[in-house]
Amino acid sequence: MTVLVTDPMDPRLGDFLALTDVQLRRAKEPAEGLFIAEGEKVIRRARQAGYEMRSMLLSAKWVDVMRDVIDEVPAPVYAVDPALAERVTGYHVHRGALASMQRKPLTPADDLLRTARRVAVMESVNDHTNIGAIFRSAAALGMDAVLLSPDCADPLYRRSVKVSVGAVFSVPYARLDSWPKGLAAVREAGFRLRALTPDEKASSMDEAAPHRLDRVALMLGAEGDGLSTKALMAADEWVRIPMAHGVDSLNVGAAAAVAFYAVATGRADV
Ligand SMILES: C[S@@+](CC[C@H](N)C(=O)[O-])C[C@H]1O[C@@H](n2cnc3c(N)ncnc32)[C@H](O)[C@@H]1O
């Protein structure tokens, strides 16, 4: 059902209200069980991953592009002009298509750990761009799951979803209930915990050869502080990606991509 909406205060557009108000959206989206997918590709990927659509907000020219989706889903579709979309969301919606999707319950960490062999573990990563970039690399480089410390940002926040180009839908993730205590369950499931740190005392990635491990969990810290002392103490080994030109650390997204490649299953043993 496509409905033309001309009033920015129409309550049916409530899911799309004030998308640039990070504080508001951080509270509203998990509480109401929704997240926002932006752009045709990401909306299609969310649907392929089995997320149910609550509603869609489209500017006129996207109605034709999204016709097959409109015909398939029972959700209402609100057609609006770009100026109204901007008034509702708070920004110019370049991609012209937004969908409000229903969250699914997360798989418990123990279930993910039962079958996974390569796991990324993030501590306090609260930048949505970095979360999205890490998920994109995790998907592309064949990581099996992502675990988050309780204070990591939401992978389904609009910016993370967008930066990951929908990869947050392909790699299963879970939030650990306690930190760093929750890492004990990772070790008990047979994983070796490798803390990624630029610290000079760490073994170099080549020496550590984490790709030879049957099950490995790669721990990543946030920009600024990096991994906390308690997280570093909980690890089995510290691993460092060697750097040149006096650079003291990599962005966590870049470090994750290098480390994921280094443990990729099927990587040639160099
Ligand atoms: C910007 S760094 C944090 C820098 C922080 N001052 C520290 O000493 O950890 C963010 C995260 O990326 C990863 N990282 C960055 N550079 C790295 C390197 N050369 N080797 C291994 N991990 C690295 C680590 O997990 C780190 O916690």
The ligand as a Gaussian input file, in Angstrom:
#p B3LYP/6-31G(d) Opt

LIG

0 1
 C       43.707000       3.366000      17.522000
 S       44.025000       1.875000      18.295000
 C       44.177000       2.315000      19.979000
 C       45.483000       2.932000      20.293000
 C       45.756000       2.944000      21.777000
 N       46.553000       4.087000      22.100000
 C       46.483000       1.666000      22.182000
 O       47.622000       1.765000      22.601000
 O       45.927000       0.565000      22.052000
 C       42.505000       1.003000      18.300000
 C       42.629000      -0.495000      18.296000
 O       43.091000      -0.937000      17.025000
 C       43.912000      -2.090000      17.177000
 N       45.243000      -1.733000      16.646000
 C       45.640000      -0.539000      16.167000
 N       46.892000      -0.604000      15.714000
 C       47.304000      -1.862000      15.911000
 C       48.517000      -2.566000      15.619000
 N       49.549000      -1.996000      15.033000
 N       48.593000      -3.883000      15.953000
 C       47.537000      -4.510000      16.518000
 N       46.380000      -3.887000      16.822000
 C       46.258000      -2.606000      16.508000
 C       43.931000      -2.422000      18.651000
 O       42.966000      -3.405000      18.936000
 C       43.575000      -1.101000      19.300000
 O       42.984000      -1.296000      20.569000

